[in-house]
Amino acid sequence: MPSAIEQIVDTYVRLKNRRGLDELMMHRQRLAVDLKSKSGFDFSRPIGQIDEEIAIIEAGISRLKADAADLGATRLR
């Protein structure tokens, strides 16, 4: 069963919502920076989770770009 973030990213890709993916990415990146700047507690697990989510979002953006490129190539024919 896909994780929540995978389902969200899949929906954004299906709807061709690049802005939504970009906002999701920026939010996760801000969270990662914030957690990495904190001390006094071991934040390695949440940072690892956020890094995994960022990778999933990046994959979604790549899929969206590939779909756009395929569509552009189809229109040129």
N, CA, C, O and CB atoms as a CASP TS submission, in Angstrom:
PFRMAT TS
TARGET T0000
AUTHOR 0000-0000-0000
METHOD Language model
MODEL 1
PARENT N/A
ATOM      1  N   MET     1       0.841  -1.174   0.000  1.00  0.00           N
ATOM      2  CA  MET     1       0.000   0.000   0.000  1.00  0.00           C
ATOM      3  C   MET     1       0.895   1.249   0.000  1.00  0.00           C
ATOM      4  O   MET     1       1.803   1.365   0.823  1.00  0.00           O
ATOM      5  CB  MET     1      -0.962  -0.009   1.225  1.00  0.00           C
ATOM      6  N   PRO     2       0.637   2.174  -0.920  1.00  0.00           N
ATOM      7  CA  PRO     2       1.450   3.386  -0.991  1.00  0.00           C
ATOM      8  C   PRO     2       1.278   4.251   0.267  1.00  0.00           C
ATOM      9  O   PRO     2       0.221   4.260   0.898  1.00  0.00           O
ATOM     10  CB  PRO     2       1.080   4.197  -2.244  1.00  0.00           C
ATOM     11  N   SER     3       2.331   4.962   0.601  1.00  0.00           N
ATOM     12  CA  SER     3       2.262   5.873   1.743  1.00  0.00           C
ATOM     13  C   SER     3       1.411   7.089   1.378  1.00  0.00           C
ATOM     14  O   SER     3       1.064   7.306   0.217  1.00  0.00           O
ATOM     15  CB  SER     3       3.686   6.313   2.187  1.00  0.00           C
ATOM     16  N   ALA     4       1.093   7.866   2.394  1.00  0.00           N
ATOM     17  CA  ALA     4       0.275   9.064   2.169  1.00  0.00           C
ATOM     18  C   ALA     4       0.964  10.021   1.202  1.00  0.00           C
ATOM     19  O   ALA     4       0.325  10.558   0.297  1.00  0.00           O
ATOM     20  CB  ALA     4      -0.011   9.778   3.501  1.00  0.00           C
ATOM     21  N   ILE     5       2.266  10.235   1.391  1.00  0.00           N
ATOM     22  CA  ILE     5       2.977  11.174   0.516  1.00  0.00           C
ATOM     23  C   ILE     5       3.003  10.660  -0.916  1.00  0.00           C
ATOM     24  O   ILE     5       2.900  11.450  -1.854  1.00  0.00           O
ATOM     25  CB  ILE     5       4.413  11.404   1.020  1.00  0.00           C
ATOM     26  N   GLU     6       3.138   9.347  -1.099  1.00  0.00           N
ATOM     27  CA  GLU     6       3.116   8.778  -2.454  1.00  0.00           C
ATOM     28  C   GLU     6       1.751   9.004  -3.108  1.00  0.00           C
ATOM     29  O   GLU     6       1.682   9.318  -4.296  1.00  0.00           O
ATOM     30  CB  GLU     6       3.447   7.264  -2.414  1.00  0.00           C
ATOM     31  N   GLN     7       0.685   8.850  -2.358  1.00  0.00           N
ATOM     32  CA  GLN     7      -0.654   9.070  -2.899  1.00  0.00           C
ATOM     33  C   GLN     7      -0.862  10.540  -3.264  1.00  0.00           C
ATOM     34  O   GLN     7      -1.447  10.854  -4.301  1.00  0.00           O
ATOM     35  CB  GLN     7      -1.718   8.619  -1.889  1.00  0.00           C
ATOM     36  N   ILE     8      -0.378  11.433  -2.403  1.00  0.00           N
ATOM     37  CA  ILE     8      -0.504  12.871  -2.680  1.00  0.00           C
ATOM     38  C   ILE     8       0.276  13.233  -3.940  1.00  0.00           C
ATOM     39  O   ILE     8      -0.242  13.923  -4.818  1.00  0.00           O
ATOM     40  CB  ILE     8      -0.001  13.710  -1.476  1.00  0.00           C
ATOM     41  N   VAL     9       1.512  12.771  -4.028  1.00  0.00           N
ATOM     42  CA  VAL     9       2.348  13.069  -5.195  1.00  0.00           C
ATOM     43  C   VAL     9       1.719  12.478  -6.459  1.00  0.00           C
ATOM     44  O   VAL     9       1.677  13.145  -7.493  1.00  0.00           O
ATOM     45  CB  VAL     9       3.784  12.513  -4.996  1.00  0.00           C
ATOM     46  N   ASP    10       1.233  11.247  -6.389  1.00  0.00           N
ATOM     47  CA  ASP    10       0.586  10.633  -7.552  1.00  0.00           C
ATOM     48  C   ASP    10      -0.610  11.457  -8.011  1.00  0.00           C
ATOM     49  O   ASP    10      -0.831  11.620  -9.211  1.00  0.00           O
ATOM     50  CB  ASP    10       0.144   9.202  -7.227  1.00  0.00           C
ATOM     51  N   THR    11      -1.377  11.973  -7.066  1.00  0.00           N
ATOM     52  CA  THR    11      -2.539  12.792  -7.418  1.00  0.00           C
ATOM     53  C   THR    11      -2.101  14.085  -8.095  1.00  0.00           C
ATOM     54  O   THR    11      -2.676  14.482  -9.108  1.00  0.00           O
ATOM     55  CB  THR    11      -3.378  13.106  -6.168  1.00  0.00           C
ATOM     56  N   TYR    12      -1.083  14.743  -7.538  1.00  0.00           N
ATOM     57  CA  TYR    12      -0.576  15.974  -8.162  1.00  0.00           C
ATOM     58  C   TYR    12      -0.056  15.700  -9.571  1.00  0.00           C
ATOM     59  O   TYR    12      -0.291  16.490 -10.485  1.00  0.00           O
ATOM     60  CB  TYR    12       0.542  16.592  -7.300  1.00  0.00           C
ATOM     61  N   VAL    13       0.643  14.591  -9.746  1.00  0.00           N
ATOM     62  CA  VAL    13       1.163  14.251 -11.077  1.00  0.00           C
ATOM     63  C   VAL    13       0.002  13.990 -12.033  1.00  0.00           C
ATOM     64  O   VAL    13      -0.002  14.490 -13.158  1.00  0.00           O
ATOM     65  CB  VAL    13       2.099  13.010 -11.008  1.00  0.00           C
ATOM     66  N   ARG    14      -0.975  13.213 -11.591  1.00  0.00           N
ATOM     67  CA  ARG    14      -2.127  12.898 -12.441  1.00  0.00           C
ATOM     68  C   ARG    14      -2.870  14.172 -12.846  1.00  0.00           C
ATOM     69  O   ARG    14      -3.354  14.280 -13.973  1.00  0.00           O
ATOM     70  CB  ARG    14      -3.084  11.934 -11.713  1.00  0.00           C
ATOM     71  N   LEU    15      -2.960  15.145 -11.917  1.00  0.00           N
ATOM     72  CA  LEU    15      -3.655  16.402 -12.207  1.00  0.00           C
ATOM     73  C   LEU    15      -2.741  17.432 -12.877  1.00  0.00           C
ATOM     74  O   LEU    15      -3.169  18.543 -13.192  1.00  0.00           O
ATOM     75  CB  LEU    15      -4.227  16.985 -10.923  1.00  0.00           C
ATOM     76  N   LYS    16      -1.458  17.042 -13.092  1.00  0.00           N
ATOM     77  CA  LYS    16      -0.462  17.931 -13.697  1.00  0.00           C
ATOM     78  C   LYS    16      -0.307  19.224 -12.891  1.00  0.00           C
ATOM     79  O   LYS    16      -0.211  20.313 -13.456  1.00  0.00           O
ATOM     80  CB  LYS    16      -0.853  18.259 -15.145  1.00  0.00           C
ATOM     81  N   ASN    17      -0.282  19.081 -11.557  1.00  0.00           N
ATOM     82  CA  ASN    17      -0.206  20.223 -10.653  1.00  0.00           C
ATOM     83  C   ASN    17       1.240  20.432 -10.204  1.00  0.00           C
ATOM     84  O   ASN    17       1.616  20.036  -9.101  1.00  0.00           O
ATOM     85  CB  ASN    17      -1.133  20.016  -9.429  1.00  0.00           C
ATOM     86  N   ARG    18       2.037  21.046 -11.050  1.00  0.00           N
ATOM     87  CA  ARG    18       3.451  21.294 -10.737  1.00  0.00           C
ATOM     88  C   ARG    18       3.580  22.241  -9.550  1.00  0.00           C
ATOM     89  O   ARG    18       4.461  22.065  -8.709  1.00  0.00           O
ATOM     90  CB  ARG    18       4.186  21.876 -11.962  1.00  0.00           C
ATOM     91  N   ARG    19       2.721  23.229  -9.479  1.00  0.00           N
ATOM     92  CA  ARG    19       2.786  24.189  -8.374  1.00  0.00           C
ATOM     93  C   ARG    19       2.582  23.486  -7.026  1.00  0.00           C
ATOM     94  O   ARG    19       3.283  23.779  -6.057  1.00  0.00           O
ATOM     95  CB  ARG    19       1.727  25.296  -8.562  1.00  0.00           C
ATOM     96  N   GLY    20       1.630  22.570  -6.971  1.00  0.00           N
ATOM     97  CA  GLY    20       1.391  21.817  -5.748  1.00  0.00           C
ATOM     98  C   GLY    20       2.606  21.010  -5.343  1.00  0.00           C
ATOM     99  O   GLY    20       2.955  20.959  -4.164  1.00  0.00           O
ATOM    100  N   LEU    21       3.260  20.372  -6.321  1.00  0.00           N
ATOM    101  CA  LEU    21       4.475  19.607  -6.041  1.00  0.00           C
ATOM    102  C   LEU    21       5.598  20.519  -5.557  1.00  0.00           C
ATOM    103  O   LEU    21       6.327  20.171  -4.628  1.00  0.00           O
ATOM    104  CB  LEU    21       4.923  18.839  -7.291  1.00  0.00           C
ATOM    105  N   ASP    22       5.737  21.681  -6.184  1.00  0.00           N
ATOM    106  CA  ASP    22       6.775  22.626  -5.772  1.00  0.00           C
ATOM    107  C   ASP    22       6.541  23.106  -4.337  1.00  0.00           C
ATOM    108  O   ASP    22       7.484  23.204  -3.552  1.00  0.00           O
ATOM    109  CB  ASP    22       6.817  23.827  -6.733  1.00  0.00           C
ATOM    110  N   GLU    23       5.294  23.404  -3.997  1.00  0.00           N
ATOM    111  CA  GLU    23       4.968  23.854  -2.643  1.00  0.00           C
ATOM    112  C   GLU    23       5.217  22.743  -1.623  1.00  0.00           C
ATOM    113  O   GLU    23       5.727  22.994  -0.531  1.00  0.00           O
ATOM    114  CB  GLU    23       3.505  24.321  -2.572  1.00  0.00           C
ATOM    115  N   LEU    24       4.854  21.526  -1.986  1.00  0.00           N
ATOM    116  CA  LEU    24       5.100  20.378  -1.120  1.00  0.00           C
ATOM    117  C   LEU    24       6.597  20.206  -0.891  1.00  0.00           C
ATOM    118  O   LEU    24       7.032  19.936   0.229  1.00  0.00           O
ATOM    119  CB  LEU    24       4.496  19.096  -1.729  1.00  0.00           C
ATOM    120  N   MET    25       7.381  20.361  -1.949  1.00  0.00           N
ATOM    121  CA  MET    25       8.828  20.245  -1.853  1.00  0.00           C
ATOM    122  C   MET    25       9.412  21.341  -0.957  1.00  0.00           C
ATOM    123  O   MET    25      10.230  21.061  -0.080  1.00  0.00           O
ATOM    124  CB  MET    25       9.456  20.309  -3.246  1.00  0.00           C
ATOM    125  N   MET    26       8.998  22.564  -1.175  1.00  0.00           N
ATOM    126  CA  MET    26       9.515  23.668  -0.370  1.00  0.00           C
ATOM    127  C   MET    26       9.191  23.476   1.111  1.00  0.00           C
ATOM    128  O   MET    26      10.024  23.754   1.974  1.00  0.00           O
ATOM    129  CB  MET    26       8.942  24.998  -0.864  1.00  0.00           C
ATOM    130  N   HIS    27       7.999  23.009   1.399  1.00  0.00           N
ATOM    131  CA  HIS    27       7.605  22.774   2.789  1.00  0.00           C
ATOM    132  C   HIS    27       8.498  21.723   3.427  1.00  0.00           C
ATOM    133  O   HIS    27       8.990  21.917   4.539  1.00  0.00           O
ATOM    134  CB  HIS    27       6.134  22.339   2.870  1.00  0.00           C
ATOM    135  N   ARG    28       8.712  20.609   2.730  1.00  0.00           N
ATOM    136  CA  ARG    28       9.567  19.550   3.274  1.00  0.00           C
ATOM    137  C   ARG    28      11.002  20.038   3.445  1.00  0.00           C
ATOM    138  O   ARG    28      11.663  19.688   4.423  1.00  0.00           O
ATOM    139  CB  ARG    28       9.537  18.316   2.362  1.00  0.00           C
ATOM    140  N   GLN    29      11.483  20.837   2.508  1.00  0.00           N
ATOM    141  CA  GLN    29      12.848  21.352   2.614  1.00  0.00           C
ATOM    142  C   GLN    29      12.997  22.289   3.810  1.00  0.00           C
ATOM    143  O   GLN    29      14.007  22.251   4.513  1.00  0.00           O
ATOM    144  CB  GLN    29      13.243  22.079   1.326  1.00  0.00           C
ATOM    145  N   ARG    30      11.982  23.136   4.042  1.00  0.00           N
ATOM    146  CA  ARG    30      12.021  24.008   5.212  1.00  0.00           C
ATOM    147  C   ARG    30      12.005  23.201   6.502  1.00  0.00           C
ATOM    148  O   ARG    30      12.718  23.530   7.450  1.00  0.00           O
ATOM    149  CB  ARG    30      10.847  24.980   5.190  1.00  0.00           C
ATOM    150  N   LEU    31      11.193  22.144   6.543  1.00  0.00           N
ATOM    151  CA  LEU    31      11.167  21.277   7.722  1.00  0.00           C
ATOM    152  C   LEU    31      12.540  20.652   7.974  1.00  0.00           C
ATOM    153  O   LEU    31      13.015  20.618   9.109  1.00  0.00           O
ATOM    154  CB  LEU    31      10.107  20.176   7.553  1.00  0.00           C
ATOM    155  N   ALA    32      13.167  20.161   6.916  1.00  0.00           N
ATOM    156  CA  ALA    32      14.482  19.528   7.049  1.00  0.00           C
ATOM    157  C   ALA    32      15.511  20.518   7.572  1.00  0.00           C
ATOM    158  O   ALA    32      16.283  20.187   8.472  1.00  0.00           O
ATOM    159  CB  ALA    32      14.942  18.954   5.703  1.00  0.00           C
ATOM    160  N   VAL    33      15.533  21.715   7.026  1.00  0.00           N
ATOM    161  CA  VAL    33      16.483  22.733   7.471  1.00  0.00           C
ATOM    162  C   VAL    33      16.232  23.070   8.940  1.00  0.00           C
ATOM    163  O   VAL    33      17.174  23.186   9.723  1.00  0.00           O
ATOM    164  CB  VAL    33      16.376  24.007   6.594  1.00  0.00           C
ATOM    165  N   ASP    34      14.975  23.226   9.307  1.00  0.00           N
ATOM    166  CA  ASP    34      14.629  23.559  10.684  1.00  0.00           C
ATOM    167  C   ASP    34      15.072  22.463  11.647  1.00  0.00           C
ATOM    168  O   ASP    34      15.663  22.750  12.689  1.00  0.00           O
ATOM    169  CB  ASP    34      13.127  23.792  10.812  1.00  0.00           C
ATOM    170  N   LEU    35      14.790  21.211  11.302  1.00  0.00           N
ATOM    171  CA  LEU    35      15.171  20.106  12.187  1.00  0.00           C
ATOM    172  C   LEU    35      16.690  19.946  12.280  1.00  0.00           C
ATOM    173  O   LEU    35      17.221  19.632  13.345  1.00  0.00           O
ATOM    174  CB  LEU    35      14.544  18.803  11.699  1.00  0.00           C
ATOM    175  N   LYS    36      17.378  20.161  11.171  1.00  0.00           N
ATOM    176  CA  LYS    36      18.838  20.015  11.172  1.00  0.00           C
ATOM    177  C   LYS    36      19.518  21.107  11.991  1.00  0.00           C
ATOM    178  O   LYS    36      20.651  20.931  12.438  1.00  0.00           O
ATOM    179  CB  LYS    36      19.369  20.039   9.743  1.00  0.00           C
ATOM    180  N   SER    37      18.839  22.227  12.190  1.00  0.00           N
ATOM    181  CA  SER    37      19.427  23.330  12.958  1.00  0.00           C
ATOM    182  C   SER    37      19.199  23.185  14.462  1.00  0.00           C
ATOM    183  O   SER    37      19.794  23.919  15.251  1.00  0.00           O
ATOM    184  CB  SER    37      18.854  24.652  12.484  1.00  0.00           C
ATOM    185  N   LYS    38      18.354  22.258  14.858  1.00  0.00           N
ATOM    186  CA  LYS    38      18.039  22.072  16.277  1.00  0.00           C
ATOM    187  C   LYS    38      19.047  21.139  16.935  1.00  0.00           C
ATOM    188  O   LYS    38      19.669  20.299  16.285  1.00  0.00           O
ATOM    189  CB  LYS    38      16.616  21.516  16.446  1.00  0.00           C
ATOM    190  N   SER    39      19.188  21.313  18.240  1.00  0.00           N
ATOM    191  CA  SER    39      20.070  20.433  19.000  1.00  0.00           C
ATOM    192  C   SER    39      19.365  20.017  20.295  1.00  0.00           C
ATOM    193  O   SER    39      18.307  20.543  20.638  1.00  0.00           O
ATOM    194  CB  SER    39      21.431  21.134  19.306  1.00  0.00           C
ATOM    195  N   GLY    40      19.971  19.069  20.999  1.00  0.00           N
ATOM    196  CA  GLY    40      19.409  18.631  22.265  1.00  0.00           C
ATOM    197  C   GLY    40      18.518  17.410  22.157  1.00  0.00           C
ATOM    198  O   GLY    40      18.036  16.897  23.167  1.00  0.00           O
ATOM    199  N   PHE    41      18.299  16.946  20.948  1.00  0.00           N
ATOM    200  CA  PHE    41      17.470  15.768  20.719  1.00  0.00           C
ATOM    201  C   PHE    41      17.934  15.111  19.433  1.00  0.00           C
ATOM    202  O   PHE    41      18.445  15.787  18.539  1.00  0.00           O
ATOM    203  CB  PHE    41      15.953  16.138  20.649  1.00  0.00           C
ATOM    204  N   ASP    42      17.765  13.820  19.330  1.00  0.00           N
ATOM    205  CA  ASP    42      18.156  13.093  18.119  1.00  0.00           C
ATOM    206  C   ASP    42      17.019  13.175  17.091  1.00  0.00           C
ATOM    207  O   ASP    42      16.010  12.479  17.209  1.00  0.00           O
ATOM    208  CB  ASP    42      18.500  11.599  18.450  1.00  0.00           C
ATOM    209  N   PHE    43      17.196  14.019  16.100  1.00  0.00           N
ATOM    210  CA  PHE    43      16.187  14.215  15.057  1.00  0.00           C
ATOM    211  C   PHE    43      16.481  13.375  13.813  1.00  0.00           C
ATOM    212  O   PHE    43      15.910  13.635  12.753  1.00  0.00           O
ATOM    213  CB  PHE    43      16.106  15.690  14.678  1.00  0.00           C
ATOM    214  N   SER    44      17.348  12.389  13.918  1.00  0.00           N
ATOM    215  CA  SER    44      17.750  11.638  12.733  1.00  0.00           C
ATOM    216  C   SER    44      16.582  10.889  12.083  1.00  0.00           C
ATOM    217  O   SER    44      16.510  10.817  10.856  1.00  0.00           O
ATOM    218  CB  SER    44      18.843  10.659  13.098  1.00  0.00           C
ATOM    219  N   ARG    45      15.676  10.335  12.876  1.00  0.00           N
ATOM    220  CA  ARG    45      14.536   9.616  12.275  1.00  0.00           C
ATOM    221  C   ARG    45      13.597  10.542  11.517  1.00  0.00           C
ATOM    222  O   ARG    45      13.275  10.255  10.364  1.00  0.00           O
ATOM    223  CB  ARG    45      13.755   8.881  13.352  1.00  0.00           C
ATOM    224  N   PRO    46      13.140  11.651  12.121  1.00  0.00           N
ATOM    225  CA  PRO    46      12.267  12.526  11.324  1.00  0.00           C
ATOM    226  C   PRO    46      12.980  13.142  10.128  1.00  0.00           C
ATOM    227  O   PRO    46      12.366  13.344   9.080  1.00  0.00           O
ATOM    228  CB  PRO    46      11.709  13.631  12.196  1.00  0.00           C
ATOM    229  N   ILE    47      14.270  13.443  10.272  1.00  0.00           N
ATOM    230  CA  ILE    47      15.024  13.983   9.136  1.00  0.00           C
ATOM    231  C   ILE    47      15.104  12.932   8.032  1.00  0.00           C
ATOM    232  O   ILE    47      14.954  13.259   6.855  1.00  0.00           O
ATOM    233  CB  ILE    47      16.451  14.425   9.575  1.00  0.00           C
ATOM    234  N   GLY    48      15.339  11.680   8.403  1.00  0.00           N
ATOM    235  CA  GLY    48      15.368  10.597   7.418  1.00  0.00           C
ATOM    236  C   GLY    48      14.037  10.451   6.699  1.00  0.00           C
ATOM    237  O   GLY    48      13.996  10.258   5.484  1.00  0.00           O
ATOM    238  N   GLN    49      12.943  10.545   7.459  1.00  0.00           N
ATOM    239  CA  GLN    49      11.598  10.458   6.868  1.00  0.00           C
ATOM    240  C   GLN    49      11.362  11.598   5.883  1.00  0.00           C
ATOM    241  O   GLN    49      10.842  11.387   4.788  1.00  0.00           O
ATOM    242  CB  GLN    49      10.518  10.484   7.971  1.00  0.00           C
ATOM    243  N   ILE    50      11.749  12.798   6.281  1.00  0.00           N
ATOM    244  CA  ILE    50      11.568  13.960   5.407  1.00  0.00           C
ATOM    245  C   ILE    50      12.423  13.812   4.153  1.00  0.00           C
ATOM    246  O   ILE    50      11.976  14.153   3.058  1.00  0.00           O
ATOM    247  CB  ILE    50      11.927  15.268   6.153  1.00  0.00           C
ATOM    248  N   ASP    51      13.650  13.306   4.299  1.00  0.00           N
ATOM    249  CA  ASP    51      14.510  13.081   3.137  1.00  0.00           C
ATOM    250  C   ASP    51      13.884  12.070   2.174  1.00  0.00           C
ATOM    251  O   ASP    51      13.969  12.239   0.958  1.00  0.00           O
ATOM    252  CB  ASP    51      15.896  12.594   3.585  1.00  0.00           C
ATOM    253  N   GLU    52      13.253  11.015   2.713  1.00  0.00           N
ATOM    254  CA  GLU    52      12.550  10.038   1.864  1.00  0.00           C
ATOM    255  C   GLU    52      11.389  10.704   1.133  1.00  0.00           C
ATOM    256  O   GLU    52      11.167  10.449  -0.051  1.00  0.00           O
ATOM    257  CB  GLU    52      12.033   8.847   2.711  1.00  0.00           C
ATOM    258  N   GLU    53      10.650  11.555   1.838  1.00  0.00           N
ATOM    259  CA  GLU    53       9.525  12.248   1.220  1.00  0.00           C
ATOM    260  C   GLU    53       9.999  13.193   0.122  1.00  0.00           C
ATOM    261  O   GLU    53       9.358  13.308  -0.923  1.00  0.00           O
ATOM    262  CB  GLU    53       8.732  13.023   2.273  1.00  0.00           C
ATOM    263  N   ILE    54      11.118  13.867   0.359  1.00  0.00           N
ATOM    264  CA  ILE    54      11.682  14.754  -0.668  1.00  0.00           C
ATOM    265  C   ILE    54      12.043  13.951  -1.911  1.00  0.00           C
ATOM    266  O   ILE    54      11.806  14.401  -3.032  1.00  0.00           O
ATOM    267  CB  ILE    54      12.931  15.500  -0.127  1.00  0.00           C
ATOM    268  N   ALA    55      12.615  12.764  -1.720  1.00  0.00           N
ATOM    269  CA  ALA    55      12.960  11.908  -2.862  1.00  0.00           C
ATOM    270  C   ALA    55      11.703  11.498  -3.635  1.00  0.00           C
ATOM    271  O   ALA    55      11.722  11.455  -4.865  1.00  0.00           O
ATOM    272  CB  ALA    55      13.723  10.650  -2.382  1.00  0.00           C
ATOM    273  N   ILE    56      10.622  11.201  -2.930  1.00  0.00           N
ATOM    274  CA  ILE    56       9.360  10.829  -3.586  1.00  0.00           C
ATOM    275  C   ILE    56       8.807  12.008  -4.380  1.00  0.00           C
ATOM    276  O   ILE    56       8.317  11.837  -5.496  1.00  0.00           O
ATOM    277  CB  ILE    56       8.319  10.351  -2.543  1.00  0.00           C
ATOM    278  N   ILE    57       8.887  13.205  -3.802  1.00  0.00           N
ATOM    279  CA  ILE    57       8.398  14.410  -4.494  1.00  0.00           C
ATOM    280  C   ILE    57       9.254  14.687  -5.722  1.00  0.00           C
ATOM    281  O   ILE    57       8.723  15.026  -6.780  1.00  0.00           O
ATOM    282  CB  ILE    57       8.407  15.640  -3.542  1.00  0.00           C
ATOM    283  N   GLU    58      10.580  14.548  -5.597  1.00  0.00           N
ATOM    284  CA  GLU    58      11.472  14.749  -6.749  1.00  0.00           C
ATOM    285  C   GLU    58      11.143  13.770  -7.870  1.00  0.00           C
ATOM    286  O   GLU    58      11.158  14.137  -9.045  1.00  0.00           O
ATOM    287  CB  GLU    58      12.944  14.588  -6.327  1.00  0.00           C
ATOM    288  N   ALA    59      10.847  12.528  -7.508  1.00  0.00           N
ATOM    289  CA  ALA    59      10.463  11.535  -8.520  1.00  0.00           C
ATOM    290  C   ALA    59       9.163  11.949  -9.207  1.00  0.00           C
ATOM    291  O   ALA    59       9.018  11.779 -10.417  1.00  0.00           O
ATOM    292  CB  ALA    59      10.306  10.134  -7.880  1.00  0.00           C
ATOM    293  N   GLY    60       8.229  12.486  -8.447  1.00  0.00           N
ATOM    294  CA  GLY    60       6.966  12.957  -9.018  1.00  0.00           C
ATOM    295  C   GLY    60       7.186  14.113  -9.984  1.00  0.00           C
ATOM    296  O   GLY    60       6.573  14.165 -11.051  1.00  0.00           O
ATOM    297  N   ILE    61       8.063  15.039  -9.607  1.00  0.00           N
ATOM    298  CA  ILE    61       8.377  16.168 -10.496  1.00  0.00           C
ATOM    299  C   ILE    61       9.026  15.653 -11.778  1.00  0.00           C
ATOM    300  O   ILE    61       8.732  16.145 -12.867  1.00  0.00           O
ATOM    301  CB  ILE    61       9.315  17.188  -9.788  1.00  0.00           C
ATOM    302  N   SER    62       9.902  14.671 -11.646  1.00  0.00           N
ATOM    303  CA  SER    62      10.537  14.082 -12.839  1.00  0.00           C
ATOM    304  C   SER    62       9.505  13.417 -13.738  1.00  0.00           C
ATOM    305  O   SER    62       9.564  13.543 -14.962  1.00  0.00           O
ATOM    306  CB  SER    62      11.609  13.056 -12.431  1.00  0.00           C
ATOM    307  N   ARG    63       8.556  12.705 -13.124  1.00  0.00           N
ATOM    308  CA  ARG    63       7.486  12.079 -13.929  1.00  0.00           C
ATOM    309  C   ARG    63       6.661  13.135 -14.646  1.00  0.00           C
ATOM    310  O   ARG    63       6.298  12.958 -15.809  1.00  0.00           O
ATOM    311  CB  ARG    63       6.568  11.213 -13.039  1.00  0.00           C
ATOM    312  N   LEU    64       6.368  14.221 -13.965  1.00  0.00           N
ATOM    313  CA  LEU    64       5.592  15.298 -14.568  1.00  0.00           C
ATOM    314  C   LEU    64       6.349  15.924 -15.732  1.00  0.00           C
ATOM    315  O   LEU    64       5.762  16.215 -16.774  1.00  0.00           O
ATOM    316  CB  LEU    64       5.251  16.364 -13.524  1.00  0.00           C
ATOM    317  N   LYS    65       7.655  16.133 -15.557  1.00  0.00           N
ATOM    318  CA  LYS    65       8.486  16.680 -16.640  1.00  0.00           C
ATOM    319  C   LYS    65       8.525  15.718 -17.823  1.00  0.00           C
ATOM    320  O   LYS    65       8.427  16.140 -18.975  1.00  0.00           O
ATOM    321  CB  LYS    65       9.920  16.963 -16.138  1.00  0.00           C
ATOM    322  N   ALA    66       8.669  14.426 -17.537  1.00  0.00           N
ATOM    323  CA  ALA    66       8.717  13.425 -18.609  1.00  0.00           C
ATOM    324  C   ALA    66       7.391  13.385 -19.364  1.00  0.00           C
ATOM    325  O   ALA    66       7.375  13.282 -20.591  1.00  0.00           O
ATOM    326  CB  ALA    66       9.046  12.028 -18.034  1.00  0.00           C
ATOM    327  N   ASP    67       6.292  13.466 -18.640  1.00  0.00           N
ATOM    328  CA  ASP    67       4.978  13.480 -19.281  1.00  0.00           C
ATOM    329  C   ASP    67       4.830  14.708 -20.173  1.00  0.00           C
ATOM    330  O   ASP    67       4.285  14.616 -21.273  1.00  0.00           O
ATOM    331  CB  ASP    67       3.861  13.453 -18.223  1.00  0.00           C
ATOM    332  N   ALA    68       5.312  15.853 -19.705  1.00  0.00           N
ATOM    333  CA  ALA    68       5.235  17.085 -20.493  1.00  0.00           C
ATOM    334  C   ALA    68       6.111  16.978 -21.738  1.00  0.00           C
ATOM    335  O   ALA    68       5.725  17.431 -22.816  1.00  0.00           O
ATOM    336  CB  ALA    68       5.660  18.301 -19.644  1.00  0.00           C
ATOM    337  N   ALA    69       7.290  16.378 -21.585  1.00  0.00           N
ATOM    338  CA  ALA    69       8.183  16.206 -22.735  1.00  0.00           C
ATOM    339  C   ALA    69       7.569  15.252 -23.755  1.00  0.00           C
ATOM    340  O   ALA    69       7.652  15.493 -24.959  1.00  0.00           O
ATOM    341  CB  ALA    69       9.558  15.681 -22.278  1.00  0.00           C
ATOM    342  N   ASP    70       6.956  14.178 -23.279  1.00  0.00           N
ATOM    343  CA  ASP    70       6.292  13.227 -24.179  1.00  0.00           C
ATOM    344  C   ASP    70       5.158  13.896 -24.913  1.00  0.00           C
ATOM    345  O   ASP    70       4.968  13.669 -26.108  1.00  0.00           O
ATOM    346  CB  ASP    70       5.769  12.014 -23.406  1.00  0.00           C
ATOM    347  N   LEU    71       4.402  14.718 -24.213  1.00  0.00           N
ATOM    348  CA  LEU    71       3.285  15.418 -24.827  1.00  0.00           C
ATOM    349  C   LEU    71       3.781  16.391 -25.879  1.00  0.00           C
ATOM    350  O   LEU    71       3.184  16.511 -26.949  1.00  0.00           O
ATOM    351  CB  LEU    71       2.463  16.153 -23.771  1.00  0.00           C
ATOM    352  N   GLY    72       4.882  17.094 -25.578  1.00  0.00           N
ATOM    353  CA  GLY    72       5.474  18.021 -26.532  1.00  0.00           C
ATOM    354  C   GLY    72       5.991  17.315 -27.771  1.00  0.00           C
ATOM    355  O   GLY    72       5.839  17.810 -28.887  1.00  0.00           O
ATOM    356  N   ALA    73       6.598  16.163 -27.573  1.00  0.00           N
ATOM    357  CA  ALA    73       7.124  15.394 -28.710  1.00  0.00           C
ATOM    358  C   ALA    73       5.984  14.881 -29.569  1.00  0.00           C
ATOM    359  O   ALA    73       6.104  14.831 -30.793  1.00  0.00           O
ATOM    360  CB  ALA    73       7.993  14.217 -28.224  1.00  0.00           C
ATOM    361  N   THR    74       4.885  14.502 -28.947  1.00  0.00           N
ATOM    362  CA  THR    74       3.713  14.008 -29.680  1.00  0.00           C
ATOM    363  C   THR    74       3.118  15.129 -30.519  1.00  0.00           C
ATOM    364  O   THR    74       2.693  14.900 -31.651  1.00  0.00           O
ATOM    365  CB  THR    74       2.647  13.440 -28.706  1.00  0.00           C
ATOM    366  N   ARG    75       3.086  16.341 -29.970  1.00  0.00           N
ATOM    367  CA  ARG    75       2.505  17.473 -30.703  1.00  0.00           C
ATOM    368  C   ARG    75       3.361  17.881 -31.898  1.00  0.00           C
ATOM    369  O   ARG    75       2.837  18.408 -32.880  1.00  0.00           O
ATOM    370  CB  ARG    75       2.327  18.666 -29.771  1.00  0.00           C
ATOM    371  N   LEU    76       4.657  17.646 -31.829  1.00  0.00           N
ATOM    372  CA  LEU    76       5.550  18.020 -32.910  1.00  0.00           C
ATOM    373  C   LEU    76       5.424  17.118 -34.118  1.00  0.00           C
ATOM    374  O   LEU    76       5.856  17.485 -35.211  1.00  0.00           O
ATOM    375  CB  LEU    76       6.957  18.012 -32.429  1.00  0.00           C
ATOM    376  N   ARG    77       4.847  15.959 -33.944  1.00  0.00           N
ATOM    377  CA  ARG    77       4.755  14.984 -35.053  1.00  0.00           C
ATOM    378  C   ARG    77       3.656  15.316 -36.003  1.00  0.00           C
ATOM    379  O   ARG    77       3.449  14.599 -36.982  1.00  0.00           O
ATOM    380  CB  ARG    77       4.541  13.593 -34.527  1.00  0.00           C
TER
END
